[in-house]
């Protein structure tokens, strides 16, 4: 999921892609939370 985000896919595109490839569903909010918590923070 993080690699898809790094490639520039939107949260909605990732949410649509997961059921096709991984046979799982995840909300855009959950994807955003995961991506936000794994992103490097400046400071």
mmCIF file of the N, C-alpha and C atoms, coordinates in Angstrom:
data_MODEL
# 
_entry.id   MODEL 
# 
loop_
_atom_site.group_PDB 
_atom_site.id 
_atom_site.type_symbol 
_atom_site.label_atom_id 
_atom_site.label_alt_id 
_atom_site.label_comp_id 
_atom_site.label_asym_id 
_atom_site.label_entity_id 
_atom_site.label_seq_id 
_atom_site.pdbx_PDB_ins_code 
_atom_site.Cartn_x 
_atom_site.Cartn_y 
_atom_site.Cartn_z 
_atom_site.occupancy 
_atom_site.B_iso_or_equiv 
_atom_site.pdbx_formal_charge 
_atom_site.auth_seq_id 
_atom_site.auth_comp_id 
_atom_site.auth_asym_id 
_atom_site.auth_atom_id 
_atom_site.pdbx_PDB_model_num 
ATOM 1   N N  . UNK A 1 1  ? 0.819   -1.172 0.000  1.00 0.00 ? 1  UNK A N  1 
ATOM 2   C CA . UNK A 1 1  ? 0.000   0.000  0.000  1.00 0.00 ? 1  UNK A CA 1 
ATOM 3   C C  . UNK A 1 1  ? 0.870   1.246  0.000  1.00 0.00 ? 1  UNK A C  1 
ATOM 4   N N  . UNK A 1 2  ? 1.917   1.255  0.789  1.00 0.00 ? 2  UNK A N  1 
ATOM 5   C CA . UNK A 1 2  ? 2.777   2.433  0.843  1.00 0.00 ? 2  UNK A CA 1 
ATOM 6   C C  . UNK A 1 2  ? 3.502   2.654  -0.474 1.00 0.00 ? 2  UNK A C  1 
ATOM 7   N N  . UNK A 1 3  ? 3.882   1.576  -1.146 1.00 0.00 ? 3  UNK A N  1 
ATOM 8   C CA . UNK A 1 3  ? 4.549   1.743  -2.440 1.00 0.00 ? 3  UNK A CA 1 
ATOM 9   C C  . UNK A 1 3  ? 3.590   2.328  -3.468 1.00 0.00 ? 3  UNK A C  1 
ATOM 10  N N  . UNK A 1 4  ? 2.313   1.967  -3.394 1.00 0.00 ? 4  UNK A N  1 
ATOM 11  C CA . UNK A 1 4  ? 1.326   2.549  -4.302 1.00 0.00 ? 4  UNK A CA 1 
ATOM 12  C C  . UNK A 1 4  ? 1.172   4.041  -4.044 1.00 0.00 ? 4  UNK A C  1 
ATOM 13  N N  . UNK A 1 5  ? 1.179   4.407  -2.781 1.00 0.00 ? 5  UNK A N  1 
ATOM 14  C CA . UNK A 1 5  ? 1.093   5.817  -2.423 1.00 0.00 ? 5  UNK A CA 1 
ATOM 15  C C  . UNK A 1 5  ? 2.338   6.561  -2.903 1.00 0.00 ? 5  UNK A C  1 
ATOM 16  N N  . UNK A 1 6  ? 3.495   5.937  -2.746 1.00 0.00 ? 6  UNK A N  1 
ATOM 17  C CA . UNK A 1 6  ? 4.744   6.558  -3.186 1.00 0.00 ? 6  UNK A CA 1 
ATOM 18  C C  . UNK A 1 6  ? 4.779   6.738  -4.699 1.00 0.00 ? 6  UNK A C  1 
ATOM 19  N N  . UNK A 1 7  ? 4.066   5.871  -5.420 1.00 0.00 ? 7  UNK A N  1 
ATOM 20  C CA . UNK A 1 7  ? 4.004   5.974  -6.876 1.00 0.00 ? 7  UNK A CA 1 
ATOM 21  C C  . UNK A 1 7  ? 3.011   7.031  -7.334 1.00 0.00 ? 7  UNK A C  1 
ATOM 22  N N  . UNK A 1 8  ? 2.280   7.615  -6.392 1.00 0.00 ? 8  UNK A N  1 
ATOM 23  C CA . UNK A 1 8  ? 1.387   8.708  -6.722 1.00 0.00 ? 8  UNK A CA 1 
ATOM 24  C C  . UNK A 1 8  ? -0.083  8.360  -6.813 1.00 0.00 ? 8  UNK A C  1 
ATOM 25  N N  . UNK A 1 9  ? -0.465  7.127  -6.470 1.00 0.00 ? 9  UNK A N  1 
ATOM 26  C CA . UNK A 1 9  ? -1.885  6.780  -6.478 1.00 0.00 ? 9  UNK A CA 1 
ATOM 27  C C  . UNK A 1 9  ? -2.588  7.510  -5.349 1.00 0.00 ? 9  UNK A C  1 
ATOM 28  N N  . UNK A 1 10 ? -3.817  7.929  -5.607 1.00 0.00 ? 10 UNK A N  1 
ATOM 29  C CA . UNK A 1 10 ? -4.600  8.591  -4.565 1.00 0.00 ? 10 UNK A CA 1 
ATOM 30  C C  . UNK A 1 10 ? -5.100  7.548  -3.575 1.00 0.00 ? 10 UNK A C  1 
ATOM 31  N N  . UNK A 1 11 ? -5.582  8.001  -2.448 1.00 0.00 ? 11 UNK A N  1 
ATOM 32  C CA . UNK A 1 11 ? -6.135  7.084  -1.441 1.00 0.00 ? 11 UNK A CA 1 
ATOM 33  C C  . UNK A 1 11 ? -7.306  6.311  -2.021 1.00 0.00 ? 11 UNK A C  1 
ATOM 34  N N  . UNK A 1 12 ? -8.127  6.972  -2.825 1.00 0.00 ? 12 UNK A N  1 
ATOM 35  C CA . UNK A 1 12 ? -9.263  6.309  -3.457 1.00 0.00 ? 12 UNK A CA 1 
ATOM 36  C C  . UNK A 1 12 ? -8.826  5.247  -4.456 1.00 0.00 ? 12 UNK A C  1 
ATOM 37  N N  . UNK A 1 13 ? -7.780  5.531  -5.226 1.00 0.00 ? 13 UNK A N  1 
ATOM 38  C CA . UNK A 1 13 ? -7.267  4.556  -6.178 1.00 0.00 ? 13 UNK A CA 1 
ATOM 39  C C  . UNK A 1 13 ? -6.700  3.337  -5.459 1.00 0.00 ? 13 UNK A C  1 
ATOM 40  N N  . UNK A 1 14 ? -6.021  3.580  -4.343 1.00 0.00 ? 14 UNK A N  1 
ATOM 41  C CA . UNK A 1 14 ? -5.476  2.467  -3.553 1.00 0.00 ? 14 UNK A CA 1 
ATOM 42  C C  . UNK A 1 14 ? -6.622  1.631  -2.984 1.00 0.00 ? 14 UNK A C  1 
ATOM 43  N N  . UNK A 1 15 ? -7.656  2.288  -2.461 1.00 0.00 ? 15 UNK A N  1 
ATOM 44  C CA . UNK A 1 15 ? -8.803  1.574  -1.898 1.00 0.00 ? 15 UNK A CA 1 
ATOM 45  C C  . UNK A 1 15 ? -9.486  0.718  -2.960 1.00 0.00 ? 15 UNK A C  1 
ATOM 46  N N  . UNK A 1 16 ? -9.531  1.177  -4.200 1.00 0.00 ? 16 UNK A N  1 
ATOM 47  C CA . UNK A 1 16 ? -10.145 0.411  -5.284 1.00 0.00 ? 16 UNK A CA 1 
ATOM 48  C C  . UNK A 1 16 ? -9.236  -0.728 -5.739 1.00 0.00 ? 16 UNK A C  1 
ATOM 49  N N  . UNK A 1 17 ? -7.933  -0.552 -5.611 1.00 0.00 ? 17 UNK A N  1 
ATOM 50  C CA . UNK A 1 17 ? -6.952  -1.528 -6.077 1.00 0.00 ? 17 UNK A CA 1 
ATOM 51  C C  . UNK A 1 17 ? -6.826  -2.726 -5.124 1.00 0.00 ? 17 UNK A C  1 
ATOM 52  N N  . UNK A 1 18 ? -6.927  -2.498 -3.838 1.00 0.00 ? 18 UNK A N  1 
ATOM 53  C CA . UNK A 1 18 ? -6.718  -3.563 -2.854 1.00 0.00 ? 18 UNK A CA 1 
ATOM 54  C C  . UNK A 1 18 ? -7.633  -4.770 -3.027 1.00 0.00 ? 18 UNK A C  1 
ATOM 55  N N  . UNK A 1 19 ? -8.935  -4.587 -3.223 1.00 0.00 ? 19 UNK A N  1 
ATOM 56  C CA . UNK A 1 19 ? -9.791  -5.778 -3.388 1.00 0.00 ? 19 UNK A CA 1 
ATOM 57  C C  . UNK A 1 19 ? -9.433  -6.595 -4.627 1.00 0.00 ? 19 UNK A C  1 
ATOM 58  N N  . UNK A 1 20 ? -8.983  -5.926 -5.677 1.00 0.00 ? 20 UNK A N  1 
ATOM 59  C CA . UNK A 1 20 ? -8.632  -6.620 -6.907 1.00 0.00 ? 20 UNK A CA 1 
ATOM 60  C C  . UNK A 1 20 ? -7.382  -7.475 -6.734 1.00 0.00 ? 20 UNK A C  1 
ATOM 61  N N  . UNK A 1 21 ? -6.407  -6.961 -6.018 1.00 0.00 ? 21 UNK A N  1 
ATOM 62  C CA . UNK A 1 21 ? -5.102  -7.620 -5.914 1.00 0.00 ? 21 UNK A CA 1 
ATOM 63  C C  . UNK A 1 21 ? -4.967  -8.446 -4.635 1.00 0.00 ? 21 UNK A C  1 
ATOM 64  N N  . UNK A 1 22 ? -5.405  -7.904 -3.525 1.00 0.00 ? 22 UNK A N  1 
ATOM 65  C CA . UNK A 1 22 ? -5.178  -8.540 -2.225 1.00 0.00 ? 22 UNK A CA 1 
ATOM 66  C C  . UNK A 1 22 ? -6.423  -9.217 -1.649 1.00 0.00 ? 22 UNK A C  1 
ATOM 67  N N  . UNK A 1 23 ? -7.539  -9.078 -2.332 1.00 0.00 ? 23 UNK A N  1 
ATOM 68  C CA . UNK A 1 23 ? -8.810  -9.635 -1.846 1.00 0.00 ? 23 UNK A CA 1 
ATOM 69  C C  . UNK A 1 23 ? -9.158  -9.145 -0.443 1.00 0.00 ? 23 UNK A C  1 
ATOM 70  N N  . UNK A 1 24 ? -8.905  -7.890 -0.229 1.00 0.00 ? 24 UNK A N  1 
ATOM 71  C CA . UNK A 1 24 ? -9.257  -7.258 1.038  1.00 0.00 ? 24 UNK A CA 1 
ATOM 72  C C  . UNK A 1 24 ? -9.742  -5.847 0.762  1.00 0.00 ? 24 UNK A C  1 
ATOM 73  N N  . UNK A 1 25 ? -10.528 -5.311 1.664  1.00 0.00 ? 25 UNK A N  1 
ATOM 74  C CA . UNK A 1 25 ? -11.022 -3.951 1.517  1.00 0.00 ? 25 UNK A CA 1 
ATOM 75  C C  . UNK A 1 25 ? -10.520 -3.108 2.675  1.00 0.00 ? 25 UNK A C  1 
ATOM 76  N N  . UNK A 1 26 ? -10.293 -1.832 2.381  1.00 0.00 ? 26 UNK A N  1 
ATOM 77  C CA . UNK A 1 26 ? -9.823  -0.899 3.392  1.00 0.00 ? 26 UNK A CA 1 
ATOM 78  C C  . UNK A 1 26 ? -10.388 0.476  3.025  1.00 0.00 ? 26 UNK A C  1 
ATOM 79  N N  . UNK A 1 27 ? -10.869 1.194  4.005  1.00 0.00 ? 27 UNK A N  1 
ATOM 80  C CA . UNK A 1 27 ? -11.438 2.513  3.726  1.00 0.00 ? 27 UNK A CA 1 
ATOM 81  C C  . UNK A 1 27 ? -10.340 3.507  3.378  1.00 0.00 ? 27 UNK A C  1 
ATOM 82  N N  . UNK A 1 28 ? -10.740 4.573  2.677  1.00 0.00 ? 28 UNK A N  1 
ATOM 83  C CA . UNK A 1 28 ? -9.776  5.628  2.351  1.00 0.00 ? 28 UNK A CA 1 
ATOM 84  C C  . UNK A 1 28 ? -9.218  6.250  3.624  1.00 0.00 ? 28 UNK A C  1 
ATOM 85  N N  . UNK A 1 29 ? -10.047 6.344  4.665  1.00 0.00 ? 29 UNK A N  1 
ATOM 86  C CA . UNK A 1 29 ? -9.603  6.916  5.942  1.00 0.00 ? 29 UNK A CA 1 
ATOM 87  C C  . UNK A 1 29 ? -8.516  6.044  6.569  1.00 0.00 ? 29 UNK A C  1 
ATOM 88  N N  . UNK A 1 30 ? -8.698  4.723  6.543  1.00 0.00 ? 30 UNK A N  1 
ATOM 89  C CA . UNK A 1 30 ? -7.685  3.818  7.091  1.00 0.00 ? 30 UNK A CA 1 
ATOM 90  C C  . UNK A 1 30 ? -6.394  3.920  6.297  1.00 0.00 ? 30 UNK A C  1 
ATOM 91  N N  . UNK A 1 31 ? -6.504  3.970  4.983  1.00 0.00 ? 31 UNK A N  1 
ATOM 92  C CA . UNK A 1 31 ? -5.321  4.108  4.131  1.00 0.00 ? 31 UNK A CA 1 
ATOM 93  C C  . UNK A 1 31 ? -4.595  5.416  4.443  1.00 0.00 ? 31 UNK A C  1 
ATOM 94  N N  . UNK A 1 32 ? -5.350  6.486  4.603  1.00 0.00 ? 32 UNK A N  1 
ATOM 95  C CA . UNK A 1 32 ? -4.750  7.777  4.939  1.00 0.00 ? 32 UNK A CA 1 
ATOM 96  C C  . UNK A 1 32 ? -4.040  7.726  6.285  1.00 0.00 ? 32 UNK A C  1 
ATOM 97  N N  . UNK A 1 33 ? -4.672  7.097  7.268  1.00 0.00 ? 33 UNK A N  1 
ATOM 98  C CA . UNK A 1 33 ? -4.062  6.997  8.601  1.00 0.00 ? 33 UNK A CA 1 
ATOM 99  C C  . UNK A 1 33 ? -2.747  6.226  8.554  1.00 0.00 ? 33 UNK A C  1 
ATOM 100 N N  . UNK A 1 34 ? -2.741  5.118  7.831  1.00 0.00 ? 34 UNK A N  1 
ATOM 101 C CA . UNK A 1 34 ? -1.525  4.313  7.721  1.00 0.00 ? 34 UNK A CA 1 
ATOM 102 C C  . UNK A 1 34 ? -0.439  5.109  7.007  1.00 0.00 ? 34 UNK A C  1 
ATOM 103 N N  . UNK A 1 35 ? -0.785  5.703  5.877  1.00 0.00 ? 35 UNK A N  1 
ATOM 104 C CA . UNK A 1 35 ? 0.198   6.457  5.099  1.00 0.00 ? 35 UNK A CA 1 
ATOM 105 C C  . UNK A 1 35 ? 0.736   7.643  5.901  1.00 0.00 ? 35 UNK A C  1 
ATOM 106 N N  . UNK A 1 36 ? -0.143  8.347  6.602  1.00 0.00 ? 36 UNK A N  1 
ATOM 107 C CA . UNK A 1 36 ? 0.290   9.496  7.395  1.00 0.00 ? 36 UNK A CA 1 
ATOM 108 C C  . UNK A 1 36 ? 1.222   9.094  8.528  1.00 0.00 ? 36 UNK A C  1 
ATOM 109 N N  . UNK A 1 37 ? 0.967   7.931  9.135  1.00 0.00 ? 37 UNK A N  1 
ATOM 110 C CA . UNK A 1 37 ? 1.800   7.479  10.244 1.00 0.00 ? 37 UNK A CA 1 
ATOM 111 C C  . UNK A 1 37 ? 3.122   6.881  9.790  1.00 0.00 ? 37 UNK A C  1 
ATOM 112 N N  . UNK A 1 38 ? 3.228   6.520  8.529  1.00 0.00 ? 38 UNK A N  1 
ATOM 113 C CA . UNK A 1 38 ? 4.460   5.939  8.005  1.00 0.00 ? 38 UNK A CA 1 
ATOM 114 C C  . UNK A 1 38 ? 5.305   6.935  7.233  1.00 0.00 ? 38 UNK A C  1 
ATOM 115 N N  . UNK A 1 39 ? 4.772   8.125  7.006  1.00 0.00 ? 39 UNK A N  1 
ATOM 116 C CA . UNK A 1 39 ? 5.505   9.138  6.264  1.00 0.00 ? 39 UNK A CA 1 
ATOM 117 C C  . UNK A 1 39 ? 6.554   9.784  7.162  1.00 0.00 ? 39 UNK A C  1 
ATOM 118 N N  . UNK A 1 40 ? 7.722   10.101 6.581  1.00 0.00 ? 40 UNK A N  1 
ATOM 119 C CA . UNK A 1 40 ? 8.727   10.804 7.377  1.00 0.00 ? 40 UNK A CA 1 
ATOM 120 C C  . UNK A 1 40 ? 8.192   12.177 7.796  1.00 0.00 ? 40 UNK A C  1 
ATOM 121 N N  . UNK A 1 41 ? 8.522   12.542 8.980  1.00 0.00 ? 41 UNK A N  1 
ATOM 122 C CA . UNK A 1 41 ? 8.062   13.843 9.501  1.00 0.00 ? 41 UNK A CA 1 
ATOM 123 C C  . UNK A 1 41 ? 9.221   14.815 9.506  1.00 0.00 ? 41 UNK A C  1 
ATOM 124 N N  . UNK A 1 42 ? 8.937   16.032 9.091  1.00 0.00 ? 42 UNK A N  1 
ATOM 125 C CA . UNK A 1 42 ? 9.989   17.052 9.116  1.00 0.00 ? 42 UNK A CA 1 
ATOM 126 C C  . UNK A 1 42 ? 10.099  17.616 10.517 1.00 0.00 ? 42 UNK A C  1 
ATOM 127 N N  . UNK A 1 43 ? 11.289  18.026 10.828 1.00 0.00 ? 43 UNK A N  1 
ATOM 128 C CA . UNK A 1 43 ? 11.407  18.634 12.139 1.00 0.00 ? 43 UNK A CA 1 
ATOM 129 C C  . UNK A 1 43 ? 12.641  18.373 12.802 1.00 0.00 ? 43 UNK A C  1 
# 
